[in-house]
Amino acid sequence: MSPWSCSFIYLFACLAAARTTLLSHTIQATGPPIASLSISTPSGGWTTDAPPPLVIDFGPVLAGAIVGRQIRLCNTGQSTLTITRSRPPSLAQLAAVNPGAELYEGQTIAPGSCATGTVAVYSSPQQPNRPAQRIESYWILGTDGKDARDRTKEFGIRGIKVGVTITTRQVGPLNGQNGTGVYQYVGCFRDAPARNLEREVNGGSPSRLQNNTNGNCMDICAMGGYVFAGTEYRQECWCGNSIGNGAAAFRDEKLGLCGLACTGDGGEQCGGEGGYLSLYADQGRFDIVGFLDSVKGSTGSTTPTTTAGSATPTGSTGPAELWGYLGCYRDNVDSRRTLSSKTNSSDGMTLEACAAFCSGFNFFGTEYARECYCGYSLPSGFVADSADCNTPCSGNKVQICGSGDRLSVYRNSVYNTPPPTPSHVPRVSSGAGTSWVWTGCYTEVSGGRALKSASLARDDMTAQLCASFCGAEGTKMMGLEYGRECWCGDSLEKGSAIATQAECDMVCAGDGGEYCGGKNRLDVYRAG
């Protein structure tokens, strides 16, 4: 064979090899995307691409905790994978963390790459001794790729089931069989001069007043054989065998009216301002479920009068019917509240709850995720950057409730005429010839009481009523606190100091024209 023929043979062999290589690369480049789905494990690993349905079960999660798990979508094919459908969970307590940026519709995943999405449990803080709550949802995903489990089939649309069981602390007497509390939470009830429960058991004990918790109250009521136990005004414990004001006293929990922290545990609520009782019942002697079913639709059950819009991250939407969003405002400027007529706080705070709480005012504002403030007027010059209000509401993570010293402010479309400005009564008579003179606003003693000889708490409290009570006790000084409390003594205990007059800003429960101290602040009077 001549060299020329050999060269031609070699040339054809080279061309054939090149064609084979080119075709091979062409075939590889046009291979389909292949979708492989897995979920993270509690230990930090990943599941294999198991047959559907994939399940993320967080198991029991204590109320107030935030935990997360991830979904991973990988492309093991040879061309770009596109997410054609994504419907993440969006419940208040079970939701995708960043649905607009993780596993979103239209997202592309290169060959050999993965994308992840995080789903989290945002369990709202709850009162102790509540039944476990099961919450379930799905993250629906679709792609244009083949299924990694069977590459002859399309991935199609898959659902990842997500579930959690929200549990609460169980306090007070416990059932021996399952460890649940004997007393279970019934709800928030409006109290009145005709009390819901007949006996208050903490009043004669400074130690009990200062260390009040729902569990401690249950223990006391259980020892007395009572069916019901209730906490109120942070420090009070009430026991009884019937609900004096019945279903008409029940209030929807969404309103956040029972939001005062217990004196003995700041993580629990012991009633609320304005006479609201956190009520528990012995579930073996009272049908809680039946009672709650009976009060649905009751005229005594206060519900929000507004419809909430879905708040965007800038907080620009909110209760849609009566209230209009004004913007983000500064608070605590020169230690003064921007809205100071009425306040409330709750770990279940939502825009609807604050709107209902402030229904008789012209403005409301939410702050620090859980605080609600009402006012008849809004000072000028306090507007802040809209981006400053960026904290999700504690009771609804898709709504915005201000941030640190920043209020998300709304205006009522119905104007409410402000009442006459209250004042600190300069002088009051006890009715027995003794005159009491106002000496100023004073701080409470840390961990104790500035005046501790005697005390009285009433929903019709006035300076006159307190003067009569302390006059009968024969003390030389009296102090009004929290709008409804009266304290007597001969001198202020060490640690109490003069405060600004503005800090005693709570009106008397029995007379809106008078001030009766404030939060840990006393309007102090001296006999003479």
C-alpha positions as CSV (number, residue, x, y, z in Angstrom):
1,M,0.0,0.0,0.0
2,S,1.4,3.4,-1.0
3,P,1.9,6.1,1.6
4,W,-0.8,8.1,-0.1
5,S,-3.4,5.4,0.4
6,C,-2.3,5.1,4.0
7,S,-2.6,8.8,4.5
8,F,-6.1,8.8,3.0
9,I,-7.1,5.9,5.3
10,Y,-5.7,7.8,8.3
11,L,-7.5,11.0,7.3
12,F,-10.9,9.2,7.0
13,A,-10.3,7.5,10.4
14,C,-9.6,10.9,12.0
15,L,-12.7,12.4,10.4
16,A,-14.8,9.5,11.6
17,A,-13.5,9.9,15.1
18,A,-14.1,13.6,15.1
19,R,-17.6,13.1,13.8
20,T,-18.3,10.6,16.6
21,T,-16.9,13.0,19.2
22,L,-19.0,15.9,17.9
23,L,-22.1,13.8,17.8
24,S,-21.4,12.6,21.4
25,H,-21.1,16.2,22.6
26,T,-24.2,17.2,20.6
27,I,-26.2,14.4,22.3
28,Q,-24.9,15.4,25.7
29,A,-25.8,19.0,25.2
30,T,-29.4,18.2,24.3
31,G,-30.0,15.8,27.3
32,P,-33.1,16.7,29.4
33,P,-33.0,18.3,32.8
34,I,-33.6,15.8,35.6
35,A,-35.2,16.9,38.9
36,S,-34.2,15.3,42.2
37,L,-36.1,16.3,45.3
38,S,-35.0,15.8,48.9
39,I,-35.6,17.3,52.3
40,S,-33.2,18.1,55.2
41,T,-33.2,15.9,58.3
42,P,-33.1,17.1,61.9
43,S,-29.6,15.8,62.1
44,G,-28.4,18.1,59.3
45,G,-28.4,15.5,56.4
46,W,-30.6,15.0,53.5
47,T,-33.2,12.3,52.6
48,T,-32.8,10.3,49.4
49,D,-35.2,11.0,46.6
50,A,-37.9,8.9,48.1
51,P,-41.3,8.2,46.5
52,P,-43.9,10.9,47.0
53,P,-45.3,12.2,49.1
54,L,-42.3,13.7,50.8
55,V,-43.1,14.8,54.4
56,I,-41.5,17.4,56.7
57,D,-42.8,16.8,60.1
58,F,-41.4,19.1,62.8
59,G,-43.1,17.0,65.5
60,P,-43.9,18.7,68.8
61,V,-42.7,22.4,69.0
62,L,-43.2,24.4,72.1
63,A,-45.3,27.6,71.6
64,G,-43.0,30.6,71.1
65,A,-40.2,28.7,69.3
66,I,-39.1,29.2,65.7
67,V,-37.6,26.2,63.9
68,G,-36.8,25.6,60.2
69,R,-36.1,22.8,57.7
70,Q,-35.1,22.9,54.0
71,I,-36.4,21.5,50.7
72,R,-33.7,20.9,48.1
73,L,-34.3,20.6,44.3
74,C,-31.3,19.4,42.3
75,N,-30.7,19.1,38.6
76,T,-28.9,15.9,37.7
77,G,-29.6,16.3,34.0
78,Q,-27.6,17.9,31.2
79,S,-29.6,21.1,30.5
80,T,-31.2,23.9,32.5
81,L,-34.1,23.0,34.8
82,T,-36.9,25.5,35.3
83,I,-39.4,25.6,38.2
84,T,-42.7,25.9,36.5
85,R,-44.9,26.0,39.6
86,S,-44.4,26.9,43.2
87,R,-47.0,27.3,45.9
88,P,-45.2,27.5,49.3
89,P,-47.1,27.2,52.6
90,S,-48.1,30.6,54.0
91,L,-49.9,30.0,57.2
92,A,-49.4,32.4,60.2
93,Q,-47.4,29.7,62.1
94,L,-46.1,27.6,59.3
95,A,-44.7,29.3,56.2
96,A,-41.9,29.6,53.7
97,V,-39.2,31.9,55.0
98,N,-38.4,33.7,51.7
99,P,-40.9,32.6,49.0
100,G,-40.0,35.4,46.6
101,A,-36.3,34.3,46.4
102,E,-36.2,30.6,47.1
103,L,-37.8,27.9,44.9
104,Y,-39.9,30.5,43.1
105,E,-41.7,30.1,39.8
106,G,-39.4,30.8,36.9
107,Q,-36.2,30.0,38.9
108,T,-33.6,28.1,36.8
109,I,-31.2,25.5,38.1
110,A,-28.1,24.8,36.0
111,P,-26.9,21.2,35.4
112,G,-25.2,19.8,38.4
113,S,-26.6,22.5,40.7
114,C,-29.2,22.6,43.5
115,A,-31.6,25.2,44.9
116,T,-33.1,25.2,48.4
117,G,-36.1,26.7,50.1
118,T,-36.7,27.0,53.8
119,V,-40.0,26.4,55.6
120,A,-40.3,27.4,59.2
121,V,-42.5,27.1,62.2
122,Y,-43.3,30.5,63.7
123,S,-45.2,29.3,66.7
124,S,-46.9,32.2,68.5
125,P,-46.3,32.4,72.2
126,Q,-49.4,31.1,74.0
127,Q,-50.8,30.9,77.4
128,P,-49.9,27.7,79.3
129,N,-52.2,24.7,79.6
130,R,-53.7,24.6,76.1
131,P,-54.4,21.5,74.0
132,A,-51.8,20.6,71.4
133,Q,-52.6,22.2,68.0
134,R,-51.8,20.3,64.8
135,I,-51.0,22.4,61.7
136,E,-50.4,21.1,58.3
137,S,-49.8,22.5,54.8
138,Y,-48.1,21.7,51.5
139,W,-45.3,23.2,49.3
140,I,-46.4,22.4,45.8
141,L,-43.5,22.3,43.2
142,G,-43.5,21.6,39.5
143,T,-40.6,21.5,37.0
144,D,-40.0,21.0,33.2
145,G,-37.6,18.2,33.9
146,K,-37.7,14.4,34.1
147,D,-38.1,12.6,37.4
148,A,-34.8,11.4,38.9
149,R,-36.5,8.3,40.3
150,D,-37.6,7.2,36.8
151,R,-36.0,9.2,34.0
152,T,-38.6,8.0,31.5
153,K,-41.3,10.0,33.3
154,E,-41.9,13.7,33.8
155,F,-41.3,15.2,37.2
156,G,-44.7,16.9,36.9
157,I,-46.1,18.5,40.0
158,R,-45.2,17.3,43.5
159,G,-46.5,18.2,47.0
160,I,-44.3,18.2,50.0
161,K,-46.4,17.8,53.1
162,V,-45.4,20.0,56.0
163,G,-46.7,19.6,59.6
164,V,-46.1,20.6,63.2
165,T,-47.8,20.0,66.5
166,I,-47.7,23.2,68.7
167,T,-47.6,22.4,72.4
168,T,-47.7,24.6,75.4
169,R,-46.2,24.5,78.9
170,Q,-48.3,22.6,81.4
171,V,-48.4,24.2,84.8
172,G,-50.3,23.9,88.1
173,P,-51.6,20.5,89.2
174,L,-50.9,17.8,86.5
175,N,-52.7,14.7,85.5
176,G,-50.7,11.7,86.4
177,Q,-51.5,9.7,83.3
178,N,-50.5,12.1,80.6
179,G,-48.8,15.0,82.3
180,T,-51.3,17.6,81.1
181,G,-52.6,20.3,83.4
182,V,-55.7,19.7,85.4
183,Y,-56.7,23.3,84.6
184,Q,-56.9,24.2,80.9
185,Y,-57.1,27.6,79.4
186,V,-60.7,28.8,78.6
187,G,-60.1,32.4,77.4
188,C,-60.1,36.1,78.1
189,F,-63.1,37.4,80.0
190,R,-64.2,41.0,80.7
191,D,-64.5,41.4,84.4
192,A,-67.0,43.8,86.1
193,P,-67.8,45.1,89.6
194,A,-70.0,41.9,89.7
195,R,-67.0,39.6,89.5
196,N,-66.8,36.6,87.3
197,L,-65.1,34.6,90.1
198,E,-66.1,35.1,93.7
199,R,-62.8,35.0,95.6
200,E,-59.5,36.9,95.2
201,V,-56.7,35.1,97.1
202,N,-53.6,37.1,96.6
203,G,-54.6,40.4,98.2
204,G,-53.5,39.7,101.7
205,S,-50.1,38.4,100.7
206,P,-47.4,40.7,99.3
207,S,-45.3,37.7,98.3
208,R,-48.2,36.2,96.2
209,L,-48.8,39.6,94.6
210,Q,-45.2,39.9,93.5
211,N,-44.9,36.3,92.3
212,N,-48.2,35.7,90.6
213,T,-48.3,33.2,87.8
214,N,-51.1,31.2,86.2
215,G,-49.6,28.0,87.7
216,N,-49.3,29.4,91.2
217,C,-52.9,30.6,90.9
218,M,-54.1,27.1,89.8
219,D,-52.3,25.5,92.7
220,I,-54.1,27.8,95.2
221,C,-57.5,27.3,93.6
222,A,-57.0,23.5,93.4
223,M,-56.2,23.4,97.1
224,G,-59.5,25.2,97.8
225,G,-61.4,22.7,95.5
226,Y,-62.4,25.4,93.0
227,V,-63.5,24.6,89.4
228,F,-62.1,27.9,88.0
229,A,-58.8,29.8,88.4
230,G,-58.2,33.2,86.9
231,T,-55.5,35.9,86.8
232,E,-56.0,39.6,86.4
233,Y,-54.0,42.9,86.5
234,R,-50.7,41.0,86.5
235,Q,-50.8,40.2,90.3
236,E,-54.3,39.0,91.2
237,C,-55.5,35.4,91.5
238,W,-59.3,34.7,91.5
239,C,-61.0,31.3,92.3
240,G,-64.6,30.3,91.9
241,N,-67.1,27.6,90.9
242,S,-69.1,29.5,88.3
243,I,-68.5,32.2,85.7
244,G,-70.5,35.1,87.2
245,N,-71.0,37.0,84.0
246,G,-71.3,34.0,81.8
247,A,-70.8,33.8,78.1
248,A,-71.4,37.6,77.7
249,A,-68.1,38.2,79.4
250,F,-66.1,36.2,76.8
251,R,-63.8,38.1,74.5
252,D,-62.2,37.0,71.3
253,E,-58.5,36.2,71.9
254,K,-57.5,37.8,68.6
255,L,-58.2,41.2,70.2
256,G,-55.2,40.7,72.6
257,L,-57.0,42.2,75.6
258,C,-55.4,39.8,78.1
259,G,-51.8,40.9,77.5
260,L,-50.4,41.9,80.8
261,A,-47.3,40.0,81.9
262,C,-47.5,38.2,85.2
263,T,-45.5,39.6,88.1
264,G,-43.9,36.2,88.6
265,D,-43.2,35.3,85.0
266,G,-42.9,37.8,82.2
267,G,-43.5,35.1,79.6
268,E,-47.1,34.6,80.7
269,Q,-50.1,36.8,80.6
270,C,-52.1,37.5,83.7
271,G,-55.2,39.3,82.5
272,G,-55.2,42.8,80.9
273,E,-55.8,46.4,81.6
274,G,-59.3,47.6,82.0
275,G,-60.5,44.5,83.9
276,Y,-59.7,41.5,81.8
277,L,-59.4,38.0,83.3
278,S,-57.3,35.1,82.0
279,L,-59.6,32.2,82.9
280,Y,-58.7,28.5,83.4
281,A,-61.1,25.6,84.3
282,D,-60.7,22.1,85.7
283,Q,-61.4,20.2,82.5
284,G,-62.8,17.2,84.5
285,R,-65.5,19.4,85.9
286,F,-66.2,21.9,83.1
287,D,-66.8,21.3,79.4
288,I,-64.4,23.8,77.9
289,V,-65.0,22.8,74.3
290,G,-68.8,22.8,74.7
291,F,-68.6,26.3,76.4
292,L,-66.5,27.7,73.6
293,D,-68.8,26.3,71.0
294,S,-71.8,27.9,72.8
295,V,-70.2,31.4,72.7
296,K,-69.4,31.4,69.0
297,G,-71.6,34.1,67.6
298,S,-72.5,35.4,71.1
299,T,-73.1,39.1,71.3
300,G,-70.7,39.2,74.2
301,S,-67.9,38.0,72.0
302,T,-66.1,41.0,70.7
303,T,-64.6,40.6,67.2
304,P,-62.7,43.0,65.0
305,T,-64.8,45.4,63.0
306,T,-62.2,45.8,60.3
307,T,-60.9,43.5,57.6
308,A,-57.1,43.2,57.4
309,G,-55.2,43.7,54.2
310,S,-52.1,41.6,53.8
311,A,-49.3,43.8,55.1
312,T,-46.3,44.2,52.8
313,P,-42.8,44.4,54.2
314,T,-43.1,48.1,54.2
315,G,-46.2,48.0,56.3
316,S,-48.2,49.9,53.7
317,T,-51.5,48.0,54.1
318,G,-53.6,47.1,57.1
319,P,-57.2,47.1,58.4
320,A,-59.0,48.1,55.2
321,E,-62.5,49.4,56.1
322,L,-62.2,52.0,58.9
323,W,-58.4,52.6,59.1
324,G,-56.0,54.1,56.6
325,Y,-52.2,53.6,56.8
326,L,-50.3,56.9,57.4
327,G,-46.7,55.7,57.6
328,C,-43.9,55.0,59.9
329,Y,-43.5,57.4,62.9
330,R,-40.8,58.0,65.5
331,D,-41.7,57.2,69.2
332,N,-40.2,57.9,72.5
333,V,-38.9,61.3,71.3
334,D,-37.6,63.0,74.5
335,S,-39.0,60.1,76.4
336,R,-42.6,61.0,75.4
337,R,-45.0,58.7,73.6
338,T,-46.3,59.7,70.2
339,L,-49.7,58.1,71.0
340,S,-50.3,57.9,74.7
341,S,-54.1,57.8,75.4
342,K,-54.3,54.1,75.8
343,T,-51.8,51.2,75.5
344,N,-51.9,47.4,75.3
345,S,-49.3,44.6,74.6
346,S,-49.8,41.0,73.6
347,D,-47.7,38.2,72.1
348,G,-50.7,37.6,69.8
349,M,-50.7,41.2,68.5
350,T,-52.1,41.9,65.0
351,L,-53.3,45.0,63.2
352,E,-56.9,43.9,63.6
353,A,-56.4,43.5,67.4
354,C,-54.9,46.9,67.8
355,A,-57.6,48.5,65.6
356,A,-60.3,46.9,67.7
357,F,-58.5,48.0,71.0
358,C,-58.3,51.6,69.7
359,S,-61.8,51.7,68.1
360,G,-62.8,54.8,70.0
361,F,-59.7,56.8,69.0
362,N,-58.5,58.6,65.9
363,F,-55.1,56.9,65.6
364,F,-53.5,53.7,66.4
365,G,-49.9,52.5,66.1
366,T,-48.1,49.2,66.6
367,E,-44.5,48.9,67.8
368,Y,-41.9,46.3,68.8
369,A,-44.1,43.5,67.2
370,R,-46.4,43.2,70.2
371,E,-47.3,46.8,71.4
372,C,-50.4,48.8,70.6
373,Y,-50.9,52.5,71.2
374,C,-54.0,54.7,70.8
375,G,-54.4,58.5,70.5
376,Y,-56.8,61.3,69.6
377,S,-54.1,63.3,67.9
378,L,-50.8,62.7,66.1
379,P,-47.9,65.2,66.7
380,S,-46.3,66.7,63.6
381,G,-42.7,66.3,62.7
382,F,-42.3,62.7,63.8
383,V,-42.4,61.0,60.4
384,A,-39.7,58.4,60.0
385,D,-38.3,56.5,56.9
386,S,-40.9,53.9,55.8
387,A,-38.2,51.2,55.9
388,D,-37.7,51.8,59.6
389,C,-41.0,49.9,60.3
390,N,-39.9,46.4,59.5
391,T,-40.8,44.1,62.4
392,P,-43.5,41.4,61.8
393,C,-46.4,41.4,64.2
394,S,-46.1,38.8,66.9
395,G,-49.5,37.4,66.1
396,N,-49.3,37.5,62.3
397,K,-45.9,37.3,60.6
398,V,-47.1,38.8,57.3
399,Q,-48.1,42.0,58.9
400,I,-45.8,44.8,60.1
401,C,-45.9,46.2,63.6
402,G,-43.4,49.0,63.7
403,S,-39.9,48.3,65.2
404,G,-37.7,49.7,67.9
405,D,-39.1,53.2,68.8
406,R,-41.0,53.2,65.5
407,L,-44.8,53.1,65.1
408,S,-46.8,51.8,62.1
409,V,-49.5,54.4,62.4
410,Y,-53.1,54.2,61.1
411,R,-55.9,56.8,61.1
412,N,-59.6,56.2,61.8
413,S,-61.9,57.3,59.0
414,V,-64.5,58.1,61.8
415,Y,-63.5,61.1,63.9
416,N,-63.8,60.7,67.6
417,T,-64.0,63.9,69.8
418,P,-61.3,63.8,72.5
419,P,-62.6,63.8,76.1
420,P,-61.6,66.6,78.5
421,T,-57.9,66.4,79.4
422,P,-57.4,64.5,82.7
423,S,-55.5,66.0,85.6
424,H,-53.7,65.1,88.7
425,V,-56.1,66.0,91.5
426,P,-54.3,68.5,93.6
427,R,-56.2,67.9,96.9
428,V,-58.8,65.4,98.0
429,S,-60.7,64.7,101.2
430,S,-61.1,61.3,102.8
431,G,-64.5,62.3,104.1
432,A,-63.4,62.1,107.7
433,G,-61.9,65.6,107.8
434,T,-58.5,64.5,106.5
435,S,-57.2,66.4,103.5
436,W,-54.7,64.7,101.1
437,V,-52.3,66.8,99.1
438,W,-50.7,65.6,95.8
439,T,-46.9,65.5,96.1
440,G,-46.0,64.2,92.7
441,C,-45.3,61.2,90.6
442,Y,-42.9,58.6,92.1
443,T,-41.3,55.4,91.0
444,E,-42.2,52.0,92.4
445,V,-39.6,50.1,94.3
446,S,-37.7,47.5,92.3
447,G,-38.8,44.1,93.5
448,G,-41.1,45.5,96.1
449,R,-43.6,48.3,97.0
450,A,-43.1,52.0,97.7
451,L,-46.2,51.9,100.0
452,K,-47.0,48.6,101.5
453,S,-49.1,48.9,104.7
454,A,-52.4,48.2,102.8
455,S,-53.8,48.0,99.3
456,L,-57.0,48.1,97.4
457,A,-57.8,47.3,93.7
458,R,-61.1,48.4,92.2
459,D,-62.5,48.9,88.7
460,D,-64.2,52.1,90.0
461,M,-61.0,53.6,91.5
462,T,-60.7,57.3,92.0
463,A,-58.5,59.6,94.2
464,Q,-61.4,60.1,96.5
465,L,-62.0,56.3,96.9
466,C,-58.3,55.8,97.7
467,A,-58.3,58.6,100.2
468,S,-61.2,57.1,102.0
469,F,-59.6,53.7,102.1
470,C,-56.2,54.9,103.4
471,G,-57.9,57.3,105.7
472,A,-59.7,54.4,107.3
473,E,-56.4,52.5,107.5
474,G,-54.9,55.5,109.4
475,T,-51.8,55.9,107.2
476,K,-50.1,59.2,106.4
477,M,-49.5,58.6,102.6
478,M,-51.4,57.1,99.7
479,G,-50.5,56.2,96.1
480,L,-52.5,55.4,93.0
481,E,-51.0,53.1,90.4
482,Y,-52.1,51.3,87.2
483,G,-55.3,53.2,87.0
484,R,-57.1,51.0,89.6
485,E,-54.7,50.3,92.5
486,C,-54.5,52.1,95.8
487,W,-51.6,51.7,98.2
488,C,-51.2,53.0,101.7
489,G,-48.2,53.6,104.0
490,D,-46.6,56.1,106.4
491,S,-43.6,56.8,104.2
492,L,-42.1,55.8,100.9
493,E,-39.8,52.8,101.0
494,K,-36.1,53.2,100.1
495,G,-35.6,53.1,96.3
496,S,-38.7,55.1,95.4
497,A,-37.8,58.4,93.7
498,I,-39.5,61.4,92.1
499,A,-40.4,60.9,88.4
500,T,-41.7,63.2,85.8
501,Q,-45.3,64.1,86.0
502,A,-45.8,62.8,82.5
503,E,-44.9,59.3,83.6
504,C,-48.1,59.1,85.7
505,D,-50.3,58.9,82.6
506,M,-53.0,56.3,83.3
507,V,-56.5,57.6,84.0
508,C,-58.5,56.3,86.9
509,A,-60.7,53.4,86.2
510,G,-63.6,55.1,87.9
511,D,-63.0,58.7,86.5
512,G,-61.5,59.4,83.1
513,G,-60.9,63.0,84.2
514,E,-58.3,62.0,86.9
515,Y,-54.9,60.4,86.7
516,C,-54.2,57.3,88.9
517,G,-50.5,56.7,88.4
518,G,-49.0,54.7,85.6
519,K,-47.0,51.5,85.0
520,N,-44.8,51.2,88.0
521,R,-45.5,54.8,88.8
522,L,-47.5,56.2,91.7
523,D,-49.5,59.4,92.1
524,V,-48.5,60.1,95.7
525,Y,-50.6,62.0,98.3
526,R,-49.7,63.0,101.8
527,A,-52.3,63.6,104.6
528,G,-52.2,67.0,106.1
